[in-house]
Amino acid sequence: TVTITHSRTKDLPAYVRNADIVIAAIGRPNYVQGDWLKPGAIVIDVGTNKIDDPTTEKGYRFVGDVDFEAAKEVVGAITKVPGGVGPMTITMLLQNTVKAAWNIAGKSQS
């Protein structure tokens, strides 16, 4: 059963704890905590949040909506931020752009 929740869902951690697959796209850095996650769950972190980090050259870094360090100890698999779904998004955008160009040109793809 697919369950859609949001940041204001009552007892959100309980919903997350029961999920085999979690797709996080909430827009808040490290919002989903490791103890919310079911052991062995698959986590796809779509969030991209810029946070201050004086230890980096730029003074900031990007993190996801899931607390990666805590989650990786619990889950079966998790996408990293950056480098997780971003590259796949770009790949699919390019693939669909090529498909659209072929369709506009009236040519068949092989």
N, CA, C and O atoms as a GROMACS GRO file, in nm:
protein
  440
    1THR      N    1   0.084  -0.118   0.000
    1THR     CA    2   0.000   0.000   0.000
    1THR      C    3   0.088   0.125   0.000
    1THR      O    4   0.181   0.136   0.081
    2VAL      N    5   0.061   0.215  -0.089
    2VAL     CA    6   0.134   0.341  -0.095
    2VAL      C    7   0.070   0.439   0.003
    2VAL      O    8  -0.052   0.456   0.004
    3THR      N    9   0.152   0.503   0.083
    3THR     CA   10   0.105   0.603   0.178
    3THR      C   11   0.182   0.732   0.153
    3THR      O   12   0.305   0.733   0.151
    4ILE      N   13   0.109   0.840   0.133
    4ILE     CA   14   0.171   0.971   0.112
    4ILE      C   15   0.156   1.051   0.242
    4ILE      O   16   0.046   1.064   0.296
    5THR      N   17   0.267   1.104   0.290
    5THR     CA   18   0.265   1.185   0.411
    5THR      C   19   0.333   1.319   0.381
    5THR      O   20   0.385   1.340   0.271
    6HIS      N   21   0.330   1.408   0.477
    6HIS     CA   22   0.397   1.537   0.463
    6HIS      C   23   0.449   1.581   0.600
    6HIS      O   24   0.430   1.510   0.699
    7SER      N   25   0.513   1.695   0.604
    7SER     CA   26   0.579   1.740   0.727
    7SER      C   27   0.483   1.759   0.844
    7SER      O   28   0.525   1.755   0.960
    8ARG      N   29   0.357   1.780   0.816
    8ARG     CA   30   0.260   1.801   0.923
    8ARG      C   31   0.174   1.679   0.952
    8ARG      O   32   0.076   1.688   1.026
    9THR      N   33   0.209   1.565   0.894
    9THR     CA   34   0.136   1.442   0.923
    9THR      C   35   0.152   1.407   1.070
    9THR      O   36   0.264   1.404   1.122
   10LYS      N   37   0.041   1.380   1.136
   10LYS     CA   38   0.046   1.344   1.278
   10LYS      C   39   0.121   1.213   1.294
   10LYS      O   40   0.092   1.116   1.224
   11ASP      N   41   0.217   1.210   1.384
   11ASP     CA   42   0.302   1.094   1.413
   11ASP      C   43   0.374   1.042   1.288
   11ASP      O   44   0.374   0.922   1.259
   12LEU      N   45   0.434   1.135   1.216
   12LEU     CA   46   0.509   1.101   1.094
   12LEU      C   47   0.612   0.991   1.117
   12LEU      O   48   0.623   0.901   1.033
   13PRO      N   49   0.689   0.993   1.226
   13PRO     CA   50   0.787   0.886   1.246
   13PRO      C   51   0.727   0.745   1.244
   13PRO      O   52   0.791   0.651   1.198
   14ALA      N   53   0.605   0.730   1.294
   14ALA     CA   54   0.540   0.598   1.294
   14ALA      C   55   0.513   0.551   1.151
   14ALA      O   56   0.531   0.434   1.120
   15TYR      N   57   0.469   0.641   1.065
   15TYR     CA   58   0.447   0.605   0.925
   15TYR      C   59   0.578   0.565   0.858
   15TYR      O   60   0.585   0.465   0.787
   16VAL      N   61   0.681   0.645   0.882
   16VAL     CA   62   0.811   0.618   0.820
   16VAL      C   63   0.866   0.485   0.871
   16VAL      O   64   0.922   0.408   0.794
   17ARG      N   65   0.850   0.458   0.999
   17ARG     CA   66   0.901   0.336   1.061
   17ARG      C   67   0.838   0.210   1.002
   17ARG      O   68   0.899   0.103   1.006
   18ASN      N   69   0.719   0.221   0.948
   18ASN     CA   70   0.650   0.105   0.889
   18ASN      C   71   0.676   0.089   0.740
   18ASN      O   72   0.629  -0.008   0.680
   19ALA      N   73   0.750   0.180   0.680
   19ALA     CA   74   0.768   0.180   0.535
   19ALA      C   75   0.888   0.095   0.493
   19ALA      O   76   0.995   0.102   0.552
   20ASP      N   77   0.867   0.014   0.389
   20ASP     CA   78   0.976  -0.063   0.329
   20ASP      C   79   1.059   0.026   0.237
   20ASP      O   80   1.180   0.006   0.222
   21ILE      N   81   0.993   0.123   0.174
   21ILE     CA   82   1.059   0.217   0.084
   21ILE      C   83   1.018   0.358   0.127
   21ILE      O   84   0.899   0.387   0.142
   22VAL      N   85   1.116   0.444   0.147
   22VAL     CA   86   1.089   0.583   0.186
   22VAL      C   87   1.148   0.674   0.078
   22VAL      O   88   1.266   0.665   0.046
   23ILE      N   89   1.064   0.761   0.024
   23ILE     CA   90   1.110   0.863  -0.070
   23ILE      C   91   1.091   0.996   0.001
   23ILE      O   92   0.979   1.041   0.022
   24ALA      N   93   1.202   1.059   0.037
   24ALA     CA   94   1.197   1.183   0.114
   24ALA      C   95   1.216   1.303   0.023
   24ALA      O   96   1.317   1.315  -0.046
   25ALA      N   97   1.117   1.391   0.024
   25ALA     CA   98   1.122   1.515  -0.054
   25ALA      C   99   1.047   1.622   0.024
   25ALA      O  100   0.942   1.670  -0.019
   26ILE      N  101   1.101   1.657   0.138
   26ILE     CA  102   1.031   1.744   0.232
   26ILE      C  103   1.087   1.886   0.234
   26ILE      O  104   1.018   1.980   0.276
   27GLY      N  105   1.211   1.903   0.188
   27GLY     CA  106   1.271   2.036   0.182
   27GLY      C  107   1.327   2.088   0.312
   27GLY      O  108   1.338   2.209   0.332
   28ARG      N  109   1.363   1.996   0.401
   28ARG     CA  110   1.422   2.035   0.529
   28ARG      C  111   1.546   1.950   0.554
   28ARG      O  112   1.538   1.827   0.548
   29PRO      N  113   1.659   2.012   0.581
   29PRO     CA  114   1.782   1.934   0.597
   29PRO      C  115   1.777   1.837   0.715
   29PRO      O  116   1.739   1.873   0.827
   30ASN      N  117   1.816   1.712   0.687
   30ASN     CA  118   1.826   1.607   0.789
   30ASN      C  119   1.699   1.589   0.871
   30ASN      O  120   1.706   1.553   0.988
   31TYR      N  121   1.585   1.612   0.810
   31TYR     CA  122   1.456   1.606   0.881
   31TYR      C  123   1.423   1.464   0.926
   31TYR      O  124   1.382   1.442   1.040
   32VAL      N  125   1.439   1.368   0.836
   32VAL     CA  126   1.406   1.229   0.867
   32VAL      C  127   1.522   1.169   0.946
   32VAL      O  128   1.635   1.164   0.897
   33GLN      N  129   1.494   1.126   1.066
   33GLN     CA  130   1.596   1.075   1.157
   33GLN      C  131   1.617   0.924   1.140
   33GLN      O  132   1.527   0.853   1.096
   34GLY      N  133   1.735   0.878   1.174
   34GLY     CA  134   1.768   0.737   1.161
   34GLY      C  135   1.676   0.646   1.240
   34GLY      O  136   1.642   0.537   1.193
   35ASP      N  137   1.634   0.689   1.359
   35ASP     CA  138   1.548   0.602   1.440
   35ASP      C  139   1.403   0.601   1.392
   35ASP      O  140   1.320   0.528   1.447
   36TRP      N  141   1.373   0.679   1.290
   36TRP     CA  142   1.241   0.673   1.228
   36TRP      C  143   1.233   0.557   1.129
   36TRP      O  144   1.123   0.512   1.095
   37LEU      N  145   1.346   0.509   1.084
   37LEU     CA  146   1.351   0.417   0.969
   37LEU      C  147   1.348   0.271   1.011
   37LEU      O  148   1.408   0.230   1.111
   38LYS      N  149   1.277   0.194   0.931
   38LYS     CA  150   1.268   0.050   0.952
   38LYS      C  151   1.401  -0.015   0.912
   38LYS      O  152   1.455   0.018   0.807
   39PRO      N  153   1.453  -0.104   0.993
   39PRO     CA  154   1.577  -0.174   0.954
   39PRO      C  155   1.561  -0.243   0.819
   39PRO      O  156   1.464  -0.314   0.795
   40GLY      N  157   1.658  -0.220   0.731
   40GLY     CA  158   1.655  -0.281   0.599
   40GLY      C  159   1.577  -0.204   0.494
   40GLY      O  160   1.574  -0.244   0.378
   41ALA      N  161   1.513  -0.094   0.532
   41ALA     CA  162   1.434  -0.016   0.436
   41ALA      C  163   1.523   0.042   0.327
   41ALA      O  164   1.644   0.055   0.343
   42ILE      N  165   1.460   0.075   0.216
   42ILE     CA  166   1.527   0.143   0.105
   42ILE      C  167   1.488   0.290   0.114
   42ILE      O  168   1.370   0.323   0.123
   43VAL      N  169   1.586   0.379   0.111
   43VAL     CA  170   1.560   0.522   0.125
   43VAL      C  171   1.612   0.596   0.002
   43VAL      O  172   1.729   0.587  -0.034
   44ILE      N  173   1.522   0.669  -0.063
   44ILE     CA  174   1.556   0.754  -0.176
   44ILE      C  175   1.539   0.898  -0.128
   44ILE      O  176   1.428   0.945  -0.108
   45ASP      N  177   1.652   0.965  -0.111
   45ASP     CA  178   1.651   1.102  -0.059
   45ASP      C  179   1.658   1.199  -0.176
   45ASP      O  180   1.762   1.212  -0.241
   46VAL      N  181   1.547   1.266  -0.202
   46VAL     CA  182   1.537   1.358  -0.314
   46VAL      C  183   1.575   1.501  -0.272
   46VAL      O  184   1.598   1.586  -0.357
   47GLY      N  185   1.581   1.525  -0.144
   47GLY     CA  186   1.608   1.659  -0.092
   47GLY      C  187   1.746   1.711  -0.124
   47GLY      O  188   1.843   1.635  -0.126
   48THR      N  189   1.755   1.839  -0.150
   48THR     CA  190   1.883   1.908  -0.168
   48THR      C  191   1.876   2.036  -0.087
   48THR      O  192   1.806   2.131  -0.124
   49ASN      N  193   1.948   2.039   0.023
   49ASN     CA  194   1.945   2.152   0.114
   49ASN      C  195   2.086   2.205   0.137
   49ASN      O  196   2.178   2.129   0.166
   50LYS      N  197   2.102   2.334   0.123
   50LYS     CA  198   2.231   2.399   0.145
   50LYS      C  199   2.238   2.440   0.292
   50LYS      O  200   2.153   2.514   0.342
   51ILE      N  201   2.342   2.391   0.361
   51ILE     CA  202   2.359   2.428   0.501
   51ILE      C  203   2.497   2.490   0.521
   51ILE      O  204   2.592   2.457   0.450
   52ASP      N  205   2.507   2.579   0.617
   52ASP     CA  206   2.636   2.640   0.650
   52ASP      C  207   2.731   2.533   0.705
   52ASP      O  208   2.691   2.449   0.785
   53ASP      N  209   2.856   2.539   0.661
   53ASP     CA  210   2.958   2.448   0.711
   53ASP      C  211   3.093   2.518   0.701
   53ASP      O  212   3.157   2.515   0.596
   54PRO      N  213   3.136   2.581   0.810
   54PRO     CA  214   3.261   2.657   0.807
   54PRO      C  215   3.384   2.569   0.785
   54PRO      O  216   3.493   2.621   0.760
   55THR      N  217   3.369   2.436   0.795
   55THR     CA  218   3.484   2.347   0.774
   55THR      C  219   3.513   2.323   0.627
   55THR      O  220   3.616   2.266   0.592
   56THR      N  221   3.423   2.367   0.539
   56THR     CA  222   3.445   2.350   0.395
   56THR      C  223   3.500   2.478   0.335
   56THR      O  224   3.485   2.586   0.391
   57GLU      N  225   3.563   2.464   0.220
   57GLU     CA  226   3.623   2.580   0.153
   57GLU      C  227   3.519   2.686   0.118
   57GLU      O  228   3.544   2.806   0.131
   58LYS      N  229   3.402   2.641   0.074
   58LYS     CA  230   3.297   2.735   0.033
   58LYS      C  231   3.216   2.788   0.151
   58LYS      O  232   3.145   2.888   0.138
   59GLY      N  233   3.228   2.722   0.265
   59GLY     CA  234   3.152   2.766   0.382
   59GLY      C  235   3.014   2.705   0.391
   59GLY      O  236   2.936   2.740   0.480
   60TYR      N  237   2.982   2.615   0.300
   60TYR     CA  238   2.853   2.547   0.302
   60TYR      C  239   2.868   2.410   0.237
   60TYR      O  240   2.970   2.380   0.174
   61ARG      N  241   2.765   2.328   0.253
   61ARG     CA  242   2.759   2.198   0.185
   61ARG      C  243   2.613   2.162   0.166
   61ARG      O  244   2.524   2.223   0.224
   62PHE      N  245   2.590   2.062   0.084
   62PHE     CA  246   2.455   2.016   0.058
   62PHE      C  247   2.428   1.887   0.133
   62PHE      O  248   2.513   1.798   0.140
   63VAL      N  249   2.308   1.878   0.189
   63VAL     CA  250   2.263   1.757   0.256
   63VAL      C  251   2.122   1.727   0.209
   63VAL      O  252   2.054   1.812   0.151
   64GLY      N  253   2.078   1.606   0.234
   64GLY     CA  254   1.944   1.567   0.196
   64GLY      C  255   1.843   1.592   0.306
   64GLY      O  256   1.871   1.658   0.406
   65ASP      N  257   1.725   1.539   0.285
   65ASP     CA  258   1.618   1.550   0.384
   65ASP      C  259   1.629   1.442   0.491
   65ASP      O  260   1.561   1.448   0.594
   66VAL      N  261   1.714   1.343   0.466
   66VAL     CA  262   1.734   1.232   0.559
   66VAL      C  263   1.871   1.249   0.625
   66VAL      O  264   1.969   1.283   0.559
   67ASP      N  265   1.878   1.226   0.754
   67ASP     CA  266   2.005   1.228   0.827
   67ASP      C  267   2.086   1.107   0.781
   67ASP      O  268   2.072   0.998   0.836
   68PHE      N  269   2.171   1.128   0.680
   68PHE     CA  270   2.242   1.018   0.614
   68PHE      C  271   2.326   0.936   0.711
   68PHE      O  272   2.320   0.813   0.709
   69GLU      N  273   2.402   1.003   0.796
   69GLU     CA  274   2.493   0.931   0.888
   69GLU      C  275   2.417   0.838   0.980
   69GLU      O  276   2.461   0.725   1.005
   70ALA      N  277   2.304   0.881   1.032
   70ALA     CA  278   2.224   0.796   1.120
   70ALA      C  279   2.150   0.689   1.041
   70ALA      O  280   2.141   0.575   1.086
   71ALA      N  281   2.099   0.725   0.925
   71ALA     CA  282   2.019   0.632   0.845
   71ALA      C  283   2.101   0.517   0.789
   71ALA      O  284   2.053   0.404   0.784
   72LYS      N  285   2.224   0.544   0.748
   72LYS     CA  286   2.305   0.440   0.683
   72LYS      C  287   2.333   0.322   0.776
   72LYS      O  288   2.364   0.213   0.730
   73GLU      N  289   2.321   0.344   0.907
   73GLU     CA  290   2.343   0.237   1.004
   73GLU      C  291   2.221   0.146   1.017
   73GLU      O  292   2.231   0.037   1.072
   74VAL      N  293   2.106   0.190   0.966
   74VAL     CA  294   1.981   0.119   0.985
   74VAL      C  295   1.927   0.057   0.857
   74VAL      O  296   1.881  -0.057   0.857
   75VAL      N  297   1.934   0.131   0.749
   75VAL     CA  298   1.864   0.092   0.626
   75VAL      C  299   1.945  -0.006   0.541
   75VAL      O  300   2.065  -0.025   0.562
   76GLY      N  301   1.876  -0.067   0.445
   76GLY     CA  302   1.942  -0.158   0.352
   76GLY      C  303   2.015  -0.084   0.242
   76GLY      O  304   2.120  -0.129   0.196
   77ALA      N  305   1.961   0.030   0.199
   77ALA     CA  306   2.022   0.112   0.094
   77ALA      C  307   1.968   0.254   0.105
   77ALA      O  308   1.853   0.276   0.144
   78ILE      N  309   2.054   0.351   0.071
   78ILE     CA  310   2.014   0.491   0.076
   78ILE      C  311   2.091   0.568  -0.031
   78ILE      O  312   2.209   0.542  -0.055
   79THR      N  313   2.024   0.663  -0.095
   79THR     CA  314   2.092   0.749  -0.192
   79THR      C  315   2.161   0.862  -0.116
   79THR      O  316   2.110   0.911  -0.016
   80LYS      N  317   2.278   0.901  -0.166
   80LYS     CA  318   2.353   1.010  -0.105
   80LYS      C  319   2.309   1.144  -0.162
   80LYS      O  320   2.252   1.152  -0.271
   81VAL      N  321   2.337   1.248  -0.088
   81VAL     CA  322   2.318   1.385  -0.136
   81VAL      C  323   2.445   1.461  -0.101
   81VAL      O  324   2.484   1.465   0.015
   82PRO      N  325   2.509   1.520  -0.200
   82PRO     CA  326   2.478   1.513  -0.344
   82PRO      C  327   2.526   1.381  -0.405
   82PRO      O  328   2.597   1.304  -0.342
   83GLY      N  329   2.484   1.358  -0.528
   83GLY     CA  330   2.530   1.243  -0.604
   83GLY      C  331   2.433   1.127  -0.611
   83GLY      O  332   2.466   1.025  -0.671
   84GLY      N  333   2.316   1.139  -0.552
   84GLY     CA  334   2.220   1.030  -0.553
   84GLY      C  335   2.126   1.039  -0.672
   84GLY      O  336   2.157   0.989  -0.780
   85VAL      N  337   2.011   1.101  -0.652
   85VAL     CA  338   1.911   1.108  -0.759
   85VAL      C  339   1.942   1.218  -0.860
   85VAL      O  340   1.890   1.214  -0.972
   86GLY      N  341   2.024   1.315  -0.825
   86GLY     CA  342   2.056   1.426  -0.917
   86GLY      C  343   2.111   1.380  -1.050
   86GLY      O  344   2.058   1.420  -1.154
   87PRO      N  345   2.217   1.298  -1.052
   87PRO     CA  346   2.270   1.251  -1.180
   87PRO      C  347   2.166   1.172  -1.262
   87PRO      O  348   2.165   1.182  -1.385
   88MET      N  349   2.081   1.095  -1.195
   88MET     CA  350   1.977   1.020  -1.268
   88MET      C  351   1.874   1.116  -1.326
   88MET      O  352   1.826   1.094  -1.438
   89THR      N  353   1.841   1.221  -1.254
   89THR     CA  354   1.747   1.321  -1.305
   89THR      C  355   1.802   1.385  -1.432
   89THR      O  356   1.728   1.402  -1.530
   90ILE      N  357   1.928   1.421  -1.432
   90ILE     CA  358   1.991   1.482  -1.549
   90ILE      C  359   1.994   1.384  -1.666
   90ILE      O  360   1.966   1.422  -1.780
   91THR      N  361   2.027   1.259  -1.638
   91THR     CA  362   2.030   1.156  -1.742
   91THR      C  363   1.894   1.140  -1.808
   91THR      O  364   1.883   1.136  -1.931
   92MET      N  365   1.789   1.133  -1.727
   92MET     CA  366   1.655   1.115  -1.782
   92MET      C  367   1.609   1.240  -1.858
   92MET      O  368   1.538   1.228  -1.958
   93LEU      N  369   1.647   1.358  -1.811
   93LEU     CA  370   1.615   1.481  -1.883
   93LEU      C  371   1.677   1.478  -2.022
   93LEU      O  372   1.610   1.510  -2.121
   94LEU      N  373   1.803   1.440  -2.030
   94LEU     CA  374   1.871   1.434  -2.160
   94LEU      C  375   1.808   1.327  -2.250
   94LEU      O  376   1.789   1.350  -2.369
   95GLN      N  377   1.776   1.212  -2.192
   95GLN     CA  378   1.713   1.105  -2.271
   95GLN      C  379   1.578   1.153  -2.327
   95GLN      O  380   1.548   1.130  -2.444
   96ASN      N  381   1.499   1.217  -2.244
   96ASN     CA  382   1.368   1.265  -2.290
   96ASN      C  383   1.380   1.379  -2.390
   96ASN      O  384   1.295   1.393  -2.478
   97THR      N  385   1.484   1.460  -2.379
   97THR     CA  386   1.509   1.566  -2.477
   97THR      C  387   1.539   1.505  -2.614
   97THR      O  388   1.489   1.551  -2.716
   98VAL      N  389   1.622   1.401  -2.615
   98VAL     CA  390   1.654   1.333  -2.741
   98VAL      C  391   1.528   1.268  -2.800
   98VAL      O  392   1.505   1.277  -2.920
   99LYS      N  393   1.448   1.204  -2.716
   99LYS     CA  394   1.322   1.143  -2.764
   99LYS      C  395   1.231   1.249  -2.826
   99LYS      O  396   1.172   1.227  -2.932
  100ALA      N  397   1.220   1.363  -2.758
  100ALA     CA  398   1.135   1.470  -2.810
  100ALA      C  399   1.186   1.521  -2.944
  100ALA      O  400   1.107   1.547  -3.034
  101ALA      N  401   1.317   1.534  -2.957
  101ALA     CA  402   1.375   1.579  -3.084
  101ALA      C  403   1.345   1.480  -3.195
  101ALA      O  404   1.310   1.520  -3.306
  102TRP      N  405   1.358   1.351  -3.166
  102TRP     CA  406   1.326   1.248  -3.266
  102TRP      C  407   1.178   1.255  -3.305
  102TRP      O  408   1.144   1.244  -3.422
  103ASN      N  409   1.092   1.274  -3.205
  103ASN     CA  410   0.948   1.282  -3.234
  103ASN      C  411   0.915   1.405  -3.319
  103ASN      O  412   0.835   1.396  -3.412
  104ILE      N  413   0.976   1.518  -3.289
  104ILE     CA  414   0.953   1.640  -3.367
  104ILE      C  415   1.001   1.621  -3.510
  104ILE      O  416   0.937   1.668  -3.604
  105ALA      N  417   1.112   1.552  -3.527
  105ALA     CA  418   1.168   1.529  -3.660
  105ALA      C  419   1.091   1.421  -3.736
  105ALA      O  420   1.114   1.397  -3.854
  106GLY      N  421   0.998   1.354  -3.665
  106GLY     CA  422   0.919   1.249  -3.730
  106GLY      C  423   0.997   1.123  -3.756
  106GLY      O  424   0.961   1.045  -3.845
  107LYS      N  425   1.102   1.102  -3.682
  107LYS     CA  426   1.185   0.984  -3.702
  107LYS      C  427   1.157   0.883  -3.592
  107LYS      O  428   1.117   0.917  -3.481
  108SER      N  429   1.179   0.759  -3.627
  108SER     CA  430   1.161   0.650  -3.533
  108SER      C  431   1.291   0.624  -3.460
  108SER      O  432   1.399   0.634  -3.518
  109GLN      N  433   1.281   0.589  -3.332
  109GLN     CA  434   1.400   0.552  -3.256
  109GLN      C  435   1.421   0.402  -3.265
  109GLN      O  436   1.324   0.326  -3.264
  110SER      N  437   1.546   0.361  -3.273
  110SER     CA  438   1.573   0.217  -3.274
  110SER      C  439   1.642   0.178  -3.148
  110SER      O  440   1.674   0.060  -3.129
   0.00000   0.00000   0.00000
